[in-house]
Amino acid sequence: QVQVVESGGGLVQAGGSLRLSCTVSGLTFDHVAMGWFRQAPGQEREGISCINWAGSSTYYADSVRGRFTISRDNVKATVYLEMNRLKPEDTAMYYCAGKRLSAVQRVGPFCAGSYPVTHWGQGTQVTVSS
């Protein structure tokens, strides 16, 4: 059984930092692209950062580029999201998701929601106060 577990969320002041972690079990982690998605109340879920299985290709949404950094440790089966210079508009539930991409699929479309996502976590709440 595949399990995806996020952690690291919390309450932080604007300008602060948080580091999210997502640990995966039950699948071959180093064959799977991973991504961070977020959903604020009343808004659609958006893909904010994704990384391919090797860590050699990443994608960032415009809203987070330059402030967030995604990375992964295939030995620990964990993907991270380092979030700096947080803004109140970053407040949302953050979800981790994984998908095994085919040879022609890329992390950009994965983040954009073009491919059905196979494994989701339960989410971790990030709240940024002004």
ZIJO-V815637 format. One record per backbone hydrogen bond with DSSP energy under -0.5 kcal/mol. NH is the residue of the N-H (numbers start at 1). CO is the residue of the C=O. E is the energy in kcal/mol with one decimal. If there is no record, write none. Layout:
BEGIN
{{NH	CO	E} {NH	CO	E}}
END
This chain:
BEGIN
{{3	25	-2.5} {5	23	-2.5} {6	4	-0.5} {7	21	-2.3} {10	125	-0.8} {12	127	-2.7} {14	129	-2.5} {15	86	-3.2} {16	13	-2.3} {18	83	-2.1} {20	81	-2.7} {21	7	-2.6} {22	79	-1.9} {23	5	-2.5} {24	77	-2.6} {25	3	-2.3} {29	27	-1.4} {31	28	-2.1} {32	29	-1.9} {33	99	-2.8} {34	51	-2.3} {35	97	-2.6} {36	49	-3.6} {37	95	-3.0} {38	46	-2.6} {39	93	-2.3} {43	40	-2.4} {46	38	-2.8} {47	111	-0.5} {48	36	-2.6} {48	46	-0.5} {49	36	-1.7} {50	59	-1.7} {51	34	-2.9} {52	57	-2.4} {55	52	-0.9} {59	50	-2.2} {61	48	-2.5} {64	61	-1.7} {65	61	-1.7} {67	64	-2.5} {68	64	-2.2} {69	82	-2.4} {71	80	-1.6} {73	78	-3.0} {77	73	-0.7} {78	73	-2.0} {79	22	-2.4} {80	71	-3.1} {81	20	-2.2} {82	69	-3.1} {83	18	-3.3} {83	81	-0.6} {84	67	-1.9} {84	82	-0.6} {85	15	-0.6} {86	16	-2.3} {90	87	-2.3} {91	88	-1.8} {92	126	-2.0} {93	39	-2.4} {94	92	-0.5} {94	124	-2.8} {95	37	-3.4} {95	93	-0.5} {97	35	-2.3} {98	119	-2.0} {99	33	-2.6} {101	99	-0.8} {105	102	-0.9} {110	106	-1.5} {111	107	-2.6} {112	108	-2.0} {113	109	-0.5} {113	110	-1.1} {114	109	-2.8} {115	109	-0.5} {118	98	-0.9} {119	98	-1.5} {121	96	-2.0} {122	4	-0.6} {124	94	-2.2} {126	92	-2.7} {127	10	-2.8} {129	12	-2.5} {129	127	-0.6}}
END
